[in-house]
Amino acid sequence: MSKAVVSQLYNSEFFKMACRQFDVAADAISLPEDMRDRTKYPRRALCVALPIRRDDGSVVVFEGYRVQHNLSTGPAKGGIRFHQDVTIGEVAALAMLMSWKCALAGLPYGGAKGGVIVNPGLLSLGELERLSRRYMQELLPVIGPQVDVPAPDVGTNEQIMGWMLDTYSTHVGHHEPAVVTGKPLALGGSQGRREATGVGVAYLIKRYLEDLGIPITSATVAIQGFGNVGSETAVALAGYGAKIIAISDYTGGIFNANGINIAKALEYVRSQKVLHDFGGGEPISNDDLLALPCTVLVPGALERVITAANVGRLRCRVLAEAANGPTTDEADRLIEARGDIEVIPDILCNSGGVIVSYFEWLQNLQHYYWTRDEVLAKLTVVLDRAKEAVEQQKLKFKFSRRLAALTLGIGRVVEAKQRRGLFP
Ligand code: GLU
């Protein structure tokens, strides 16, 4: 059988890793050869130059991407990342993960991701607005409520979604809230969306601890990353009575065996932007945080932080992947061989965000809005269903939990592609 002829466009460690994960899953379900490359490679990608005027009058050009991995199961869906290390290969890997994540949760979406190479912390608010608007302006040909629906990711937030919505709406000539999710409530955002990813992560941790017979009130938790996902996970877990013994961001971390006061940490970050110099415990490096003895370790920042080099130091019972792709496939195999850590894989663990994005989009399309309780109740129904499906798949085929989740997600995308046939 002939193989795909592909360029080196997406050449990055993360993309190669996502491809290897796909290959392992494809082998595990004996995926027909003629479906493999078709399902694996991104459908299309857009690379854009984004000139903006700085506050000092100079002009600077940023580079941005949008990769739509799969459009066969519905409009593409996925966040936009503003980060200095963004590459098109990283965006493609994240887009691929969105395809499997949406399919696993049973959402009528394809998968996509966007990114701009920029450190948003170095821009003024006005510069950030101009960059966000310019990015949406350049994406207009491939974006829309029925085509591709962006959302926040690392380095982007509600306000940025608001500017993007305005740019799109101005173009089409009417208010179009369904074009992005994770937007402000005043523009048609959903109750519960801001905290949805963290709430979902915490809920799944609680459910898995129940399965293991560990009371959540006796659980200790270390969380890497104190952005939207990490901080909301901390809030929700603390609300369940778990003890958060460590948190961190890119400036370093804090350890406190008696438990960190999360409300105080949030207050500090709101005023100082970073955790650096927050009292409330002893300083700890991000590397040492991963090695803390704890019930639950939550990597909630960037990809590929748990590697073959540090996986041997892990001393958690549960690894809850709140970030996308935090564990390399090499490390994953070593964790499996160790057999003492339960992994809640990313495409299940952090799916609460895109699930509530789906609810937000539905509310926008219906012009009918739900209460926070309704949103969160529906979220747990979808998470429970996805978790149950993963556990059954794991048991039935004796797969790891990650392989179970991936094969379910990939299998659903494949079925849709098979049913649609190959055009022309
Ligand atoms: N960026 C989030 C993720 O990685 C959310 C995507 C969305 O809501 O579309 O899942």
Boltz pocket constraint, residues with backbone or C-beta under 6 A from the ligand:
constraints:
  - pocket:
      binder: B
      contacts: [[A, 77], [A, 78], [A, 79], [A, 80], [A, 149], [A, 150], [A, 151], [A, 152], [A, 153], [A, 154], [A, 181], [A, 182], [A, 324], [A, 350], [A, 351], [A, 353], [A, 354], [A, 355], [A, 357]]
      max_distance: 6.0
